[in-house]
């Protein structure tokens, strides 16, 4: 028979795996080109299953061997763009935030010495481009609203909950931002991070 003591003993002596599945880190890379500070972006490979062809910053999920989220951001930048870690100088960190799908994001800002000798991981990155920071300061993003909802699947036990609607129901909504620079559309999470970065450096100038 189960008892309080037995439950307490089990919980005390169970080694749960360190929860890192919903943590990620990204790097906002700054590089100086033609005497202008510019943000470096990468275009995701069209062969990827998740958001193919989208524009993003280097980054990814925190892994077990990463000592800190900052290590994650540096590692991912090295793996995706081929930038040596000794060419990345971390300037600071923006506040962490929870993305719309529940992922905890740690954004770091870093200076990149040069982009002349990049070795792109073509499995993940199709191309790169840069945008002057001043352009983002001068151009506010367009905004739209994203609705988030839920709908019971076919195996939902409606006989147990007969009052549950079978239709889509709105759960929440959030703002979505869009920057259009020439033929590049930067939107979603990346645009949200940019807006936060620009607001931060503008407020403290």
FIKOLZA-1660 file (N, C-alpha, C; in steps of 0.1 Angstrom, whole numbers, plus 5000, padded with zeros to 4 digits):
% residues 205
   i   px   py   pz ch aa at
   1 5009 4988 5000  A  X  N
   1 5000 5000 5000  A  X CA
   1 5009 5012 5000  A  X  C
   2 5005 5022 4992  A  X  N
   2 5013 5035 4991  A  X CA
   2 5010 5043 5004  A  X  C
   3 5020 5050 5008  A  X  N
   3 5019 5059 5020  A  X CA
   3 5026 5072 5017  A  X  C
   4 5024 5082 5026  A  X  N
   4 5030 5094 5025  A  X CA
   4 5045 5092 5026  A  X  C
   5 5050 5084 5035  A  X  N
   5 5064 5081 5037  A  X CA
   5 5070 5075 5025  A  X  C
   6 5063 5066 5018  A  X  N
   6 5068 5060 5006  A  X CA
   6 5069 5070 4995  A  X  C
   7 5059 5078 4993  A  X  N
   7 5059 5089 4983  A  X CA
   7 5071 5098 4985  A  X  C
   8 5073 5102 4998  A  X  N
   8 5084 5112 5001  A  X CA
   8 5097 5105 4998  A  X  C
   9 5099 5092 5001  A  X  N
   9 5111 5085 4999  A  X CA
   9 5114 5084 4984  A  X  C
  10 5104 5081 4976  A  X  N
  10 5106 5079 4962  A  X CA
  10 5110 5092 4956  A  X  C
  11 5104 5103 4959  A  X  N
  11 5107 5116 4954  A  X CA
  11 5121 5121 4958  A  X  C
  12 5124 5118 4970  A  X  N
  12 5137 5122 4975  A  X CA
  12 5149 5115 4968  A  X  C
  13 5147 5103 4965  A  X  N
  13 5157 5094 4959  A  X CA
  13 5156 5092 4944  A  X  C
  14 5148 5100 4938  A  X  N
  14 5147 5099 4923  A  X CA
  14 5155 5110 4917  A  X  C
  15 5164 5106 4908  A  X  N
  15 5173 5117 4901  A  X CA
  15 5166 5120 4888  A  X  C
  16 5159 5132 4888  A  X  N
  16 5152 5136 4876  A  X CA
  16 5162 5143 4867  A  X  C
  17 5160 5140 4854  A  X  N
  17 5170 5146 4844  A  X CA
  17 5168 5161 4845  A  X  C
  18 5180 5168 4844  A  X  N
  18 5180 5182 4844  A  X CA
  18 5171 5188 4832  A  X  C
  19 5162 5196 4836  A  X  N
  19 5153 5202 4826  A  X CA
  19 5159 5213 4817  A  X  C
  20 5162 5209 4805  A  X  N
  20 5168 5220 4796  A  X CA
  20 5161 5220 4783  A  X  C
  21 5151 5212 4781  A  X  N
  21 5144 5210 4768  A  X CA
  21 5138 5223 4763  A  X  C
  22 5134 5232 4772  A  X  N
  22 5127 5244 4768  A  X CA
  22 5135 5256 4771  A  X  C
  23 5148 5255 4770  A  X  N
  23 5157 5267 4771  A  X CA
  23 5165 5268 4758  A  X  C
  24 5167 5280 4754  A  X  N
  24 5175 5283 4742  A  X CA
  24 5182 5296 4743  A  X  C
  25 5193 5298 4736  A  X  N
  25 5201 5310 4736  A  X CA
  25 5204 5314 4722  A  X  C
  26 5204 5327 4720  A  X  N
  26 5207 5332 4707  A  X CA
  26 5218 5343 4708  A  X  C
  27 5225 5346 4697  A  X  N
  27 5235 5357 4697  A  X CA
  27 5230 5367 4687  A  X  C
  28 5230 5380 4691  A  X  N
  28 5228 5391 4682  A  X CA
  28 5242 5396 4678  A  X  C
  29 5246 5392 4666  A  X  N
  29 5260 5395 4662  A  X CA
  29 5261 5409 4656  A  X  C
  30 5271 5417 4661  A  X  N
  30 5273 5430 4656  A  X CA
  30 5287 5429 4649  A  X  C
  31 5288 5435 4637  A  X  N
  31 5300 5435 4629  A  X CA
  31 5301 5449 4623  A  X  C
  32 5313 5454 4623  A  X  N
  32 5316 5468 4617  A  X CA
  32 5319 5466 4602  A  X  C
  33 5311 5472 4593  A  X  N
  33 5314 5472 4579  A  X CA
  33 5312 5486 4573  A  X  C
  34 5322 5490 4566  A  X  N
  34 5322 5504 4560  A  X CA
  34 5319 5514 4571  A  X  C
  35 5325 5513 4582  A  X  N
  35 5324 5523 4593  A  X CA
  35 5310 5523 4599  A  X  C
  36 5302 5513 4597  A  X  N
  36 5289 5512 4603  A  X CA
  36 5288 5499 4611  A  X  C
  37 5281 5500 4622  A  X  N
  37 5278 5488 4630  A  X CA
  37 5266 5482 4624  A  X  C
  38 5267 5469 4621  A  X  N
  38 5256 5462 4614  A  X CA
  38 5253 5449 4622  A  X  C
  39 5240 5445 4621  A  X  N
  39 5236 5432 4626  A  X CA
  39 5237 5421 4616  A  X  C
  40 5242 5410 4620  A  X  N
  40 5244 5399 4611  A  X CA
  40 5232 5389 4612  A  X  C
  41 5226 5386 4601  A  X  N
  41 5215 5376 4601  A  X CA
  41 5219 5364 4592  A  X  C
  42 5212 5353 4595  A  X  N
  42 5213 5341 4587  A  X CA
  42 5200 5337 4581  A  X  C
  43 5200 5332 4569  A  X  N
  43 5188 5326 4563  A  X CA
  43 5188 5311 4565  A  X  C
  44 5178 5306 4571  A  X  N
  44 5177 5292 4574  A  X CA
  44 5176 5284 4561  A  X  C
  45 5182 5272 4560  A  X  N
  45 5182 5263 4549  A  X CA
  45 5167 5260 4545  A  X  C
  46 5165 5259 4533  A  X  N
  46 5151 5255 4528  A  X CA
  46 5148 5240 4530  A  X  C
  47 5158 5233 4534  A  X  N
  47 5156 5218 4536  A  X CA
  47 5153 5215 4551  A  X  C
  48 5153 5225 4559  A  X  N
  48 5149 5223 4573  A  X CA
  48 5134 5221 4575  A  X  C
  49 5131 5213 4584  A  X  N
  49 5116 5210 4587  A  X CA
  49 5110 5222 4594  A  X  C
  50 5117 5229 4603  A  X  N
  50 5112 5239 4611  A  X CA
  50 5116 5253 4605  A  X  C
  51 5106 5261 4600  A  X  N
  51 5108 5274 4595  A  X CA
  51 5119 5275 4585  A  X  C
  52 5118 5267 4574  A  X  N
  52 5128 5268 4563  A  X CA
  52 5127 5281 4556  A  X  C
  53 5139 5287 4553  A  X  N
  53 5140 5299 4546  A  X CA
  53 5137 5312 4554  A  X  C
  54 5134 5310 4567  A  X  N
  54 5132 5322 4576  A  X CA
  54 5145 5328 4579  A  X  C
  55 5145 5341 4584  A  X  N
  55 5156 5348 4588  A  X CA
  55 5157 5348 4603  A  X  C
  56 5169 5346 4608  A  X  N
  56 5171 5345 4623  A  X CA
  56 5185 5348 4627  A  X  C
  57 5187 5349 4640  A  X  N
  57 5201 5350 4645  A  X CA
  57 5206 5336 4648  A  X  C
  58 5219 5334 4649  A  X  N
  58 5225 5321 4653  A  X CA
  58 5220 5318 4667  A  X  C
  59 5217 5305 4669  A  X  N
  59 5213 5301 4683  A  X CA
  59 5206 5288 4682  A  X  C
  60 5203 5283 4694  A  X  N
  60 5196 5270 4695  A  X CA
  60 5194 5266 4709  A  X  C
  61 5189 5254 4711  A  X  N
  61 5186 5248 4724  A  X CA
  61 5198 5247 4733  A  X  C
  62 5196 5249 4746  A  X  N
  62 5207 5246 4755  A  X CA
  62 5209 5231 4756  A  X  C
  63 5221 5227 4755  A  X  N
  63 5225 5213 4756  A  X CA
  63 5231 5210 4770  A  X  C
  64 5232 5197 4773  A  X  N
  64 5237 5192 4786  A  X CA
  64 5251 5197 4788  A  X  C
  65 5259 5197 4778  A  X  N
  65 5273 5201 4780  A  X CA
  65 5276 5216 4780  A  X  C
  66 5266 5224 4778  A  X  N
  66 5267 5238 4779  A  X CA
  66 5267 5243 4794  A  X  C
  67 5278 5249 4798  A  X  N
  67 5278 5254 4812  A  X CA
  67 5268 5265 4815  A  X  C
  68 5266 5274 4805  A  X  N
  68 5257 5285 4807  A  X CA
  68 5250 5287 4793  A  X  C
  69 5239 5295 4793  A  X  N
  69 5233 5298 4781  A  X CA
  69 5242 5307 4772  A  X  C
  70 5251 5314 4778  A  X  N
  70 5261 5322 4770  A  X CA
  70 5269 5312 4762  A  X  C
  71 5273 5301 4768  A  X  N
  71 5281 5291 4761  A  X CA
  71 5273 5285 4749  A  X  C
  72 5260 5284 4751  A  X  N
  72 5251 5279 4741  A  X CA
  72 5252 5288 4729  A  X  C
  73 5250 5301 4731  A  X  N
  73 5250 5311 4721  A  X CA
  73 5263 5311 4713  A  X  C
  74 5274 5311 4720  A  X  N
  74 5287 5311 4713  A  X CA
  74 5289 5298 4705  A  X  C
  75 5285 5286 4711  A  X  N
  75 5287 5273 4704  A  X CA
  75 5279 5273 4692  A  X  C
  76 5266 5277 4693  A  X  N
  76 5257 5277 4681  A  X CA
  76 5262 5286 4670  A  X  C
  77 5268 5298 4674  A  X  N
  77 5273 5307 4664  A  X CA
  77 5285 5301 4656  A  X  C
  78 5293 5294 4664  A  X  N
  78 5305 5287 4658  A  X CA
  78 5300 5276 4649  A  X  C
  79 5291 5268 4653  A  X  N
  79 5286 5256 4645  A  X CA
  79 5279 5261 4633  A  X  C
  80 5271 5271 4634  A  X  N
  80 5262 5275 4622  A  X CA
  80 5270 5284 4612  A  X  C
  81 5278 5293 4617  A  X  N
  81 5285 5303 4608  A  X CA
  81 5300 5300 4607  A  X  C
  82 5306 5291 4615  A  X  N
  82 5320 5288 4614  A  X CA
  82 5329 5299 4619  A  X  C
  83 5323 5308 4628  A  X  N
  83 5331 5318 4634  A  X CA
  83 5338 5313 4646  A  X  C
  84 5351 5315 4647  A  X  N
  84 5359 5310 4658  A  X CA
  84 5355 5317 4671  A  X  C
  85 5354 5309 4682  A  X  N
  85 5350 5315 4694  A  X CA
  85 5358 5326 4699  A  X  C
  86 5371 5327 4695  A  X  N
  86 5380 5338 4700  A  X CA
  86 5377 5350 4691  A  X  C
  87 5368 5350 4682  A  X  N
  87 5365 5362 4674  A  X CA
  87 5351 5367 4678  A  X  C
  88 5346 5361 4689  A  X  N
  88 5333 5366 4694  A  X CA
  88 5335 5372 4708  A  X  C
  89 5331 5385 4709  A  X  N
  89 5332 5392 4722  A  X CA
  89 5318 5395 4727  A  X  C
  90 5314 5389 4738  A  X  N
  90 5301 5391 4744  A  X CA
  90 5301 5405 4750  A  X  C
  91 5291 5413 4746  A  X  N
  91 5290 5427 4751  A  X CA
  91 5280 5428 4762  A  X  C
  92 5271 5419 4763  A  X  N
  92 5261 5419 4773  A  X CA
  92 5249 5410 4770  A  X  C
  93 5239 5411 4778  A  X  N
  93 5227 5402 4777  A  X CA
  93 5215 5410 4778  A  X  C
  94 5205 5407 4769  A  X  N
  94 5192 5413 4771  A  X CA
  94 5183 5404 4780  A  X  C
  95 5173 5410 4786  A  X  N
  95 5164 5402 4795  A  X CA
  95 5159 5389 4788  A  X  C
  96 5160 5378 4796  A  X  N
  96 5154 5366 4790  A  X CA
  96 5139 5367 4790  A  X  C
  97 5133 5360 4781  A  X  N
  97 5118 5360 4779  A  X CA
  97 5113 5347 4774  A  X  C
  98 5100 5345 4776  A  X  N
  98 5094 5333 4772  A  X CA
  98 5087 5335 4758  A  X  C
  99 5091 5328 4748  A  X  N
  99 5085 5329 4735  A  X CA
  99 5071 5324 4735  A  X  C
 100 5064 5326 4724  A  X  N
 100 5049 5323 4724  A  X CA
 100 5047 5308 4725  A  X  C
 101 5056 5299 4721  A  X  N
 101 5055 5285 4723  A  X CA
 101 5060 5279 4736  A  X  C
 102 5064 5288 4745  A  X  N
 102 5068 5284 4758  A  X CA
 102 5083 5282 4760  A  X  C
 103 5091 5285 4749  A  X  N
 103 5106 5284 4750  A  X CA
 103 5111 5296 4758  A  X  C
 104 5120 5293 4767  A  X  N
 104 5127 5303 4775  A  X CA
 104 5139 5307 4767  A  X  C
 105 5140 5320 4762  A  X  N
 105 5150 5325 4754  A  X CA
 105 5160 5334 4761  A  X  C
 106 5173 5331 4760  A  X  N
 106 5184 5340 4765  A  X CA
 106 5191 5347 4754  A  X  C
 107 5188 5360 4752  A  X  N
 107 5195 5367 4741  A  X CA
 107 5208 5374 4746  A  X  C
 108 5219 5372 4738  A  X  N
 108 5231 5378 4741  A  X CA
 108 5235 5387 4729  A  X  C
 109 5243 5397 4732  A  X  N
 109 5248 5406 4722  A  X CA
 109 5263 5405 4721  A  X  C
 110 5268 5402 4709  A  X  N
 110 5282 5400 4708  A  X CA
 110 5288 5407 4696  A  X  C
 111 5301 5411 4697  A  X  N
 111 5308 5417 4686  A  X CA
 111 5316 5406 4678  A  X  C
 112 5314 5406 4665  A  X  N
 112 5321 5397 4656  A  X CA
 112 5333 5404 4650  A  X  C
 113 5345 5399 4650  A  X  N
 113 5356 5406 4645  A  X CA
 113 5355 5408 4630  A  X  C
 114 5350 5398 4622  A  X  N
 114 5350 5398 4608  A  X CA
 114 5341 5387 4603  A  X  C
 115 5335 5390 4591  A  X  N
 115 5327 5379 4584  A  X CA
 115 5334 5375 4571  A  X  C
 116 5346 5378 4569  A  X  N
 116 5353 5375 4557  A  X CA
 116 5356 5360 4555  A  X  C
 117 5357 5353 4565  A  X  N
 117 5361 5339 4564  A  X CA
 117 5351 5329 4570  A  X  C
 118 5338 5333 4568  A  X  N
 118 5327 5324 4574  A  X CA
 118 5327 5311 4567  A  X  C
 119 5324 5300 4574  A  X  N
 119 5322 5287 4569  A  X CA
 119 5308 5282 4573  A  X  C
 120 5298 5285 4564  A  X  N
 120 5284 5283 4568  A  X CA
 120 5282 5268 4568  A  X  C
 121 5274 5264 4578  A  X  N
 121 5269 5250 4579  A  X CA
 121 5257 5249 4570  A  X  C
 122 5259 5245 4558  A  X  N
 122 5248 5245 4548  A  X CA
 122 5236 5236 4551  A  X  C
 123 5238 5227 4560  A  X  N
 123 5226 5219 4564  A  X CA
 123 5216 5228 4572  A  X  C
 124 5221 5239 4578  A  X  N
 124 5212 5248 4585  A  X CA
 124 5211 5262 4580  A  X  C
 125 5222 5267 4573  A  X  N
 125 5222 5281 4569  A  X CA
 125 5224 5281 4554  A  X  C
 126 5215 5288 4547  A  X  N
 126 5216 5290 4533  A  X CA
 126 5225 5302 4529  A  X  C
 127 5223 5313 4537  A  X  N
 127 5231 5325 4533  A  X CA
 127 5231 5334 4545  A  X  C
 128 5238 5345 4544  A  X  N
 128 5239 5355 4555  A  X CA
 128 5237 5369 4548  A  X  C
 129 5233 5379 4556  A  X  N
 129 5234 5393 4552  A  X CA
 129 5234 5402 4564  A  X  C
 130 5237 5414 4562  A  X  N
 130 5238 5424 4573  A  X CA
 130 5229 5436 4571  A  X  C
 131 5225 5442 4582  A  X  N
 131 5217 5454 4582  A  X CA
 131 5222 5464 4592  A  X  C
 132 5224 5477 4588  A  X  N
 132 5229 5487 4597  A  X CA
 132 5220 5488 4609  A  X  C
 133 5226 5489 4621  A  X  N
 133 5218 5491 4633  A  X CA
 133 5210 5504 4631  A  X  C
 134 5216 5514 4625  A  X  N
 134 5209 5527 4623  A  X CA
 134 5196 5526 4615  A  X  C
 135 5196 5516 4606  A  X  N
 135 5184 5514 4598  A  X CA
 135 5172 5510 4607  A  X  C
 136 5175 5501 4617  A  X  N
 136 5165 5497 4626  A  X CA
 136 5160 5509 4635  A  X  C
 137 5170 5517 4639  A  X  N
 137 5167 5529 4647  A  X CA
 137 5157 5538 4640  A  X  C
 138 5159 5539 4627  A  X  N
 138 5152 5549 4619  A  X CA
 138 5138 5543 4614  A  X  C
 139 5137 5529 4614  A  X  N
 139 5125 5523 4608  A  X CA
 139 5118 5514 4619  A  X  C
 140 5106 5518 4623  A  X  N
 140 5098 5510 4632  A  X CA
 140 5092 5498 4625  A  X  C
 141 5090 5487 4632  A  X  N
 141 5085 5475 4625  A  X CA
 141 5070 5477 4623  A  X  C
 142 5065 5470 4613  A  X  N
 142 5051 5468 4611  A  X CA
 142 5046 5458 4622  A  X  C
 143 5033 5459 4625  A  X  N
 143 5027 5450 4635  A  X CA
 143 5015 5443 4630  A  X  C
 144 5013 5431 4636  A  X  N
 144 5000 5424 4633  A  X CA
 144 4997 5416 4646  A  X  C
 145 4986 5409 4645  A  X  N
 145 4981 5401 4657  A  X CA
 145 4981 5387 4653  A  X  C
 146 4987 5379 4662  A  X  N
 146 4986 5364 4660  A  X CA
 146 4977 5358 4671  A  X  C
 147 4967 5351 4666  A  X  N
 147 4957 5344 4675  A  X CA
 147 4962 5330 4678  A  X  C
 148 4961 5326 4691  A  X  N
 148 4965 5313 4695  A  X CA
 148 4952 5306 4700  A  X  C
 149 4949 5294 4695  A  X  N
 149 4937 5287 4700  A  X CA
 149 4940 5272 4701  A  X  C
 150 4929 5265 4705  A  X  N
 150 4930 5250 4706  A  X CA
 150 4917 5244 4701  A  X  C
 151 4918 5231 4697  A  X  N
 151 4906 5224 4693  A  X CA
 151 4908 5209 4697  A  X  C
 152 4898 5203 4703  A  X  N
 152 4899 5189 4707  A  X CA
 152 4900 5180 4695  A  X  C
 153 4909 5170 4696  A  X  N
 153 4911 5161 4685  A  X CA
 153 4900 5150 4685  A  X  C
 154 4901 5141 4675  A  X  N
 154 4890 5132 4673  A  X CA
 154 4889 5122 4685  A  X  C
 155 4900 5120 4692  A  X  N
 155 4900 5110 4703  A  X CA
 155 4896 5117 4717  A  X  C
 156 4892 5129 4716  A  X  N
 156 4888 5136 4729  A  X CA
 156 4875 5130 4734  A  X  C
 157 4874 5127 4747  A  X  N
 157 4862 5120 4753  A  X CA
 157 4851 5129 4756  A  X  C
 158 4844 5133 4745  A  X  N
 158 4832 5142 4746  A  X CA
 158 4821 5136 4755  A  X  C
 159 4821 5122 4756  A  X  N
 159 4811 5116 4765  A  X CA
 159 4813 5119 4779  A  X  C
 160 4826 5122 4783  A  X  N
 160 4829 5126 4797  A  X CA
 160 4827 5141 4799  A  X  C
 161 4829 5149 4789  A  X  N
 161 4828 5163 4790  A  X CA
 161 4818 5168 4779  A  X  C
 162 4806 5165 4780  A  X  N
 162 4796 5168 4769  A  X CA
 162 4795 5183 4766  A  X  C
 163 4799 5192 4775  A  X  N
 163 4797 5206 4773  A  X CA
 163 4809 5212 4765  A  X  C
 164 4819 5204 4763  A  X  N
 164 4832 5209 4756  A  X CA
 164 4829 5211 4741  A  X  C
 165 4832 5223 4737  A  X  N
 165 4830 5226 4723  A  X CA
 165 4839 5218 4713  A  X  C
 166 4834 5215 4702  A  X  N
 166 4842 5208 4692  A  X CA
 166 4849 5217 4682  A  X  C
 167 4847 5230 4684  A  X  N
 167 4853 5240 4675  A  X CA
 167 4865 5246 4680  A  X  C
 168 4873 5253 4672  A  X  N
 168 4884 5261 4676  A  X CA
 168 4880 5271 4686  A  X  C
 169 4888 5273 4696  A  X  N
 169 4886 5283 4706  A  X CA
 169 4898 5291 4708  A  X  C
 170 4896 5304 4709  A  X  N
 170 4908 5313 4711  A  X CA
 170 4913 5312 4725  A  X  C
 171 4926 5311 4727  A  X  N
 171 4932 5310 4740  A  X CA
 171 4939 5324 4744  A  X  C
 172 4946 5329 4734  A  X  N
 172 4954 5341 4736  A  X CA
 172 4957 5348 4723  A  X  C
 173 4963 5359 4724  A  X  N
 173 4968 5366 4712  A  X CA
 173 4981 5374 4716  A  X  C
 174 4989 5376 4706  A  X  N
 174 5002 5384 4708  A  X CA
 174 5005 5391 4696  A  X  C
 175 5013 5402 4698  A  X  N
 175 5018 5410 4687  A  X CA
 175 5029 5403 4679  A  X  C
 176 5029 5405 4666  A  X  N
 176 5039 5400 4657  A  X CA
 176 5045 5412 4650  A  X  C
 177 5058 5412 4649  A  X  N
 177 5065 5424 4643  A  X CA
 177 5072 5419 4630  A  X  C
 178 5073 5429 4621  A  X  N
 178 5078 5427 4607  A  X CA
 178 5087 5439 4603  A  X  C
 179 5100 5435 4599  A  X  N
 179 5109 5445 4593  A  X CA
 179 5111 5441 4579  A  X  C
 180 5110 5450 4569  A  X  N
 180 5113 5447 4555  A  X CA
 180 5125 5455 4551  A  X  C
 181 5136 5448 4549  A  X  N
 181 5149 5455 4545  A  X CA
 181 5152 5450 4531  A  X  C
 182 5150 5458 4521  A  X  N
 182 5152 5454 4507  A  X CA
 182 5143 5442 4504  A  X  C
 183 5148 5431 4500  A  X  N
 183 5140 5419 4497  A  X CA
 183 5139 5409 4509  A  X  C
 184 5144 5413 4520  A  X  N
 184 5144 5405 4532  A  X CA
 184 5133 5409 4541  A  X  C
 185 5125 5399 4546  A  X  N
 185 5114 5402 4556  A  X CA
 185 5119 5395 4569  A  X  C
 186 5121 5403 4579  A  X  N
 186 5125 5398 4592  A  X CA
 186 5113 5399 4601  A  X  C
 187 5109 5387 4606  A  X  N
 187 5096 5388 4614  A  X CA
 187 5096 5378 4626  A  X  C
 188 5085 5378 4633  A  X  N
 188 5084 5368 4644  A  X CA
 188 5093 5371 4655  A  X  C
 189 5099 5360 4660  A  X  N
 189 5108 5360 4672  A  X CA
 189 5120 5369 4670  A  X  C
 190 5126 5368 4658  A  X  N
 190 5138 5376 4655  A  X CA
 190 5135 5391 4655  A  X  C
 191 5123 5395 4649  A  X  N
 191 5119 5409 4649  A  X CA
 191 5116 5414 4663  A  X  C
 192 5110 5405 4671  A  X  N
 192 5108 5409 4685  A  X CA
 192 5121 5411 4693  A  X  C
 193 5131 5403 4690  A  X  N
 193 5144 5405 4697  A  X CA
 193 5150 5418 4692  A  X  C
 194 5149 5420 4679  A  X  N
 194 5155 5433 4674  A  X CA
 194 5149 5445 4680  A  X  C
 195 5135 5445 4681  A  X  N
 195 5128 5456 4687  A  X CA
 195 5132 5458 4701  A  X  C
 196 5134 5448 4709  A  X  N
 196 5138 5449 4723  A  X CA
 196 5152 5454 4724  A  X  C
 197 5161 5450 4715  A  X  N
 197 5175 5455 4714  A  X CA
 197 5175 5469 4711  A  X  C
 198 5168 5474 4701  A  X  N
 198 5168 5488 4696  A  X CA
 198 5162 5496 4708  A  X  C
 199 5151 5492 4714  A  X  N
 199 5146 5500 4725  A  X CA
 199 5156 5501 4736  A  X  C
 200 5163 5491 4739  A  X  N
 200 5173 5491 4750  A  X CA
 200 5184 5501 4747  A  X  C
 201 5190 5500 4735  A  X  N
 201 5201 5509 4733  A  X CA
 201 5196 5524 4731  A  X  C
 202 5184 5526 4726  A  X  N
 202 5179 5539 4724  A  X CA
 202 5176 5546 4738  A  X  C
 203 5170 5538 4747  A  X  N
 203 5167 5543 4760  A  X CA
 203 5179 5547 4768  A  X  C
 204 5190 5540 4766  A  X  N
 204 5202 5543 4775  A  X CA
 204 5212 5551 4768  A  X  C
 205 5209 5557 4756  A  X  N
 205 5219 5566 4750  A  X CA
 205 5220 5579 4757  A  X  C
% end
